[in-house]
Amino acid sequence: MYADVDRFVEECVDWTTGKGQPPNPGPSPGNITPRRPFEAVSMDFVTHMPKSARGNTFLLLFQDIFSGYVMCKPMSSTTAQDVAEAY
């Protein structure tokens, strides 16, 4: 199965002409390996959610890299100020 997928990707015109390695790759931060909870946290937004009764259409997600613990916060905007206040 791996060989089939590999062959398909190699023959894909879209992938060979527009995807692949970035032209100017930046330095890699390497693997992040925290030693304790909340030493490293990732965040992301889930967008295009149905409007809630309180007017929220976004979901702000925080994940502790050490434990995998996820926290969610409904949001009505994605501005830096609102995210900073939620954090």
C-alpha positions in Angstrom: 0.0 0.0 0.0 2.9 2.4 0.8 4.3 1.9 -2.7 0.9 2.6 -4.3 0.6 5.9 -2.3 4.2 6.9 -3.1 3.7 6.2 -6.8 0.5 8.2 -6.8 2.1 11.2 -5.1 5.1 11.1 -7.4 2.8 11.1 -10.5 0.5 13.8 -9.2 1.0 16.9 -11.4 -0.3 19.3 -8.7 2.1 18.0 -6.1 5.2 17.9 -8.4 4.6 21.5 -9.7 3.4 23.3 -6.6 4.1 21.3 -3.5 7.1 19.7 -1.9 10.0 21.4 -0.2 9.7 25.1 0.5 12.0 27.3 -1.7 13.7 28.9 1.4 13.2 26.6 4.4 13.7 28.4 7.7 15.6 26.9 10.6 13.9 24.1 12.4 13.1 24.6 16.1 13.7 20.8 16.5 11.6 18.7 18.7 10.0 20.4 21.7 10.3 18.2 24.7 9.0 19.9 27.8 10.0 18.5 31.2 7.0 19.6 33.2 3.3 20.5 32.6 2.6 23.8 30.9 6.2 24.5 30.0 5.2 24.4 26.4 1.7 25.2 25.2 0.3 25.2 21.7 -2.8 27.0 20.5 -5.1 27.1 17.5 -8.5 28.2 16.5 -11.5 26.2 15.2 -13.3 28.6 12.9 -16.6 28.7 11.0 -18.5 27.3 14.0 -22.3 27.8 14.2 -23.2 30.9 16.2 -23.9 30.1 19.8 -26.5 31.7 22.0 -23.8 34.0 23.3 -22.6 35.0 19.8 -19.5 32.9 19.7 -18.3 31.5 16.4 -14.7 30.5 17.2 -13.2 27.9 19.5 -9.8 28.7 21.0 -7.8 25.6 21.8 -4.8 25.3 24.1 -2.9 22.1 24.5 -0.2 21.3 27.0 2.6 19.6 25.1 3.8 17.7 28.1 0.5 16.0 29.1 -1.7 16.4 26.0 -4.3 18.2 28.2 -6.6 20.3 26.0 -8.5 23.4 27.1 -11.2 25.1 25.0 -12.6 28.6 25.2 -15.5 29.8 23.0 -14.7 33.2 21.4 -16.5 35.8 19.4 -13.4 37.2 17.9 -9.8 36.2 17.0 -8.0 39.4 17.7 -4.7 39.3 19.5 -6.1 41.4 22.4 -9.0 38.9 23.0 -6.7 35.9 22.8 -4.3 37.5 25.3 -7.2 38.2 27.7 -8.4 34.6 27.3 -4.9 33.2 27.9 
